[in-house]
Structures are given as C-alpha cells and as structure tokens.
Amino acid sequence: MARMYEPGAWIDRISPTPLLMVVATHYTLTMTDLEFAAFEQAQEPKQLCLIPGGHFAPYESGFEISSSAAVAWFSKHLSVQCR
C-alpha cells in the first residue's frame, strides 16, 4: 500500500492553500530529491524549510528551526475572524 501512496501527484492541485514543507536533508525513508521535485511543482504560497539530519531531526536537533518556521508560517497564513 505504501508504494501506491503518491502525494506528489496532487501537489500542483492544492494551491492556493499555503504549503510549508519541513524536510530533513538526510532522511532515508523518503528521498529528498522527490520532496524537492514536489516543492518545485507546488504553486505559491509555499516555503521550504531544510533541517540537517534524519527522520527525527525536526523534532530533536533541529526543533528550534522547524518550530520557528511553523509558528511564523501559521501566524502569517492562519487568521481568526471574530464577529
């Protein structure tokens, strides 16, 4: 089933939904070149945040980078409208 899962095939159809991709540069389960290709196909608004390391890097050694990018992204693209 995992081989049938190809989210990159739909990447160009999600816009104008904002897209933040946090990518670990040495992740071995998914190939970073496929993630870069998907990012290139995505429409704006989009942002790519690269974290040096493997699978857990965005949660451990690169948490400051990944969490700061996420907070900035959500602060910019999410809004609460109260009436």
C-alpha positions in Angstrom: 0.0 0.0 0.0 2.9 2.4 0.7 4.1 2.1 -2.8 0.7 3.2 -4.1 0.8 6.4 -1.9 2.0 9.2 -4.2 1.1 12.6 -2.7 3.4 14.3 -5.1 1.0 13.5 -7.9 -1.5 16.0 -6.4 0.9 18.8 -5.2 0.0 21.2 -8.0 -3.7 20.9 -7.2 -3.7 22.2 -3.6 -3.0 25.8 -4.4 -3.9 28.4 -3.3 -3.6 26.6 0.0 -0.4 27.7 1.7 2.2 24.9 1.8 5.1 24.6 4.3 7.4 21.7 3.7 9.9 20.8 6.5 12.4 18.4 5.0 15.2 16.6 6.8 18.1 16.6 4.4 19.4 13.1 5.3 16.1 11.2 5.7 16.4 7.8 4.2 12.9 6.5 4.1 11.7 9.1 1.5 14.1 10.5 -1.0 14.7 14.2 -0.6 15.0 14.7 -4.4 11.4 13.6 -4.7 10.5 16.1 -2.0 12.4 18.9 -3.8 10.6 18.0 -7.1 7.2 18.1 -5.3 8.1 21.5 -3.9 9.0 22.8 -7.3 5.7 21.7 -8.7 3.7 23.3 -5.9 2.1 26.7 -6.5 2.5 29.7 -4.3 2.3 30.4 -1.5 5.0 27.9 -0.5 8.1 27.7 1.7 10.8 25.0 2.1 12.5 24.6 5.4 15.6 22.4 5.4 16.7 20.7 8.6 20.1 18.9 8.6 19.8 15.3 9.8 17.5 12.4 9.5 13.9 11.5 10.4 13.8 12.8 13.9 16.0 16.0 13.3 13.0 18.3 13.0 11.8 17.2 16.4 15.2 16.9 18.2 18.4 18.7 17.0 16.5 21.0 14.5 13.4 21.6 16.6 14.2 25.3 17.1 14.4 25.8 13.3 11.4 23.7 12.4 9.1 25.0 15.2 10.1 28.6 14.4 9.3 28.1 10.8 6.0 26.5 11.6 5.0 29.3 14.0 5.9 32.0 11.5 4.1 30.2 8.7 0.9 29.7 10.7 1.0 33.2 12.1 1.1 34.5 8.5 -1.4 32.2 6.9 -3.9 31.5 9.5 -6.3 34.1 10.8 -9.1 34.1 13.3 -12.1 36.1 12.3 -14.3 37.0 15.3 -17.6 38.8 14.9 
